[in-house]
Amino acid sequence: MRMTENGEDSSPSQPVGGVLPGGAPGGKDSGGVSGDNRPVNPTTEDNKTIKLLNNTLKFPQDVRDQSSKTSPYQPRPPLLPKPPALSKGGNSGSVEEKVRSRRLKNSQESLTDPAETGSSTDSLKEDSTVTGVFTLSGAATLRNRQGSVVGPQSAPSGSPVFRARGQSLSEYERGPHDHHSDPAEQRVRSSKVRLSPLQPSGPFPALEQSLASASLRTANRIDRDCVDYGIVPGRAGPERLQLHRNLSDSRLLDNMVSDNISVNSMKSTFSVLNPIRPRDVRNRSFLEGSVLGSGALLGAEELDRYFPERRVGIYIATWNMQGEKRLPNNLDDLLLPTDSEFAQDFYIIGVQEGCPDRREWEIRLQETLGPYYVMLYAASHGVLYLTVFVRRDLIWFCSEVEHATVTTRIMSQIKTKGAVGIGFTFFGTSFLFITSHFTSGDSKVYERILDYNKIIEALALPNGLPDTNPYRSTSSDVTTRFDEVFWFGDFNFRLSKDRVGVEAILNQNPGVDMGPLLHHDQLSKEMKDGSIFKGFQEAPIQFLPTYKYDVGCDMYDTTSKQRTPSYTDRILFRNRQVDDIKVIKYTSCSTIKTSDHRPVIAMFQVKLRPGRDNIPLGAGQFDRSLYLEGIRRRITRELKKREAMKNQGSSTICSIS
């Protein structure tokens, strides 16, 4: 041991892991140590530097006592590295050693700066593999046990980024520290800085559960990764999204709004499936509830989810097929007219004098409507066919379906004239659909009235379905026992005018005003007199008479009988509440010419009401085998069409003359 002239110990200490301050493990350094390990006497200034370095890495006792009483949420100060030991034999006269000591001193002073406490945490972590001197400035380097050099690291004390991070520390870390703490005590402390938890200054504002809210609405935002959508600049304001796929319901999605902020705000004027919480699945019971019950399957909540305007679309078609075996090649014009903007929710097709193969007819209907629809029910009475199709996602809200038939012939075995009816409940609204074929003949008006009276008395509906409004029902009229009634078919009422007079009126007003013809209509006259179809209505007729044509052309009867053109095929409706049924379209289908009758079609919007859970549900029943066969034929037809187009494009023959 050597003493300097100031009485200080100048003997160098043993380096940790054999690493000298200069960086050479027991070998020659660039300054302060000779090649033969002979120590060089340090100067007085070097001894002061070493003493200051030892005092810098100590904390006072009162600070340690205060840290033990701090809140558990306060972050602990970072663990500082052990003070570097001095190697044996330092060169006191080396200029490089003096410069290195001054830089090390400045680096330790920057660590005691309150604003810089959290800025050097990453460079002060203890590493079990690195036992040498830790880098505290850009001039120092690290060496591992094998002697390899680790790249220099720097932590600028004046960086604004580090100062900003220091502002989030606790009062203990920002406060001044003394430098007399025991280094062993610091090794117990955690080496990671724990920031204080952030607490909101006040409650968050409540968000409106509606897309009208400016906080939730995203201005018709749709995922741009979707290949079905393209971006088209709007005329004014934000961009609008336009669909490019040719689906029957593509326009529905054009007005829908997608919102990623709140699933409860996903509302639109069309049907949108909402998410279901597990709690609702556990607690919901369909066997209990009423119109006002929030858990009722047919209640107001479910109704508003699928039909915000509480109106359902009904499509009705009636056609006297004349018993033809040959069906039209395409039924799209019958069920899916091109001038209609949307497809409807229900399709009801009534046929008189139907084709011999009823199953083939139903398959053709399924093939035309495609996978969007399923056959809810089908009934027949001889050659009278009645079929009901519904959108497949609405089948769960339909009740059990019932049907009944009535024959108007004297002998019940002959089932060419009569009626077949289908009744069911959709949500809380009961529907009755009747297709019938009355007695034919120009002058047999009274017989047709008798047919009507027999049908309304003998049609035994409903059977098990509850009456939604029993106070307005009568036992003598089946049409009073349902909310919405649609009666259609070949009523066989004629025009009370000779053919010459009818043709003269048609030539004067070709398809514009049918009023002059309807003045001679037998059905309109009897309805005004109240002798038939009491309480029923009919939309204005703006189409040509549908009977009797020559098959395959637009010429009226050219046979020897020369039958007078007439409106024999009609669609009538009745409702319990005023304005429940709104007529959208009422016309004929002039493109189907395989019969002497033209089909008549009508579209309606019908008011819906919530239902009760005492209604027996159909539980999603439909004709599955018919659905699969119809879809199979539809796919086969499309494949054949593509193959024909492919062959047509490749069959061009070039001739050389």
PyMOL commands that set and color helices and strands:
alter all, ss='L'
color gray80, all
select helices_A, chain A and resi 16-18+44-56+61-68+95-111+114-120+160-166+171-174+183-188+250-254+263-265+278-283+300-306+332-335+358-372+392-397+445-458+470-472+478-480+499-508+515-518+522-529+624-649
alter helices_A, ss='H'
color red, helices_A
select strands_A, chain A and resi 142-143+149-150+229-232+240-243+311-320+346-352+373-381+384-391+402-407+418-426+429-437+484-490+569-575+581-588+600-607
alter strands_A, ss='S'
color yellow, strands_A
deselect
rebuild
show_as cartoon
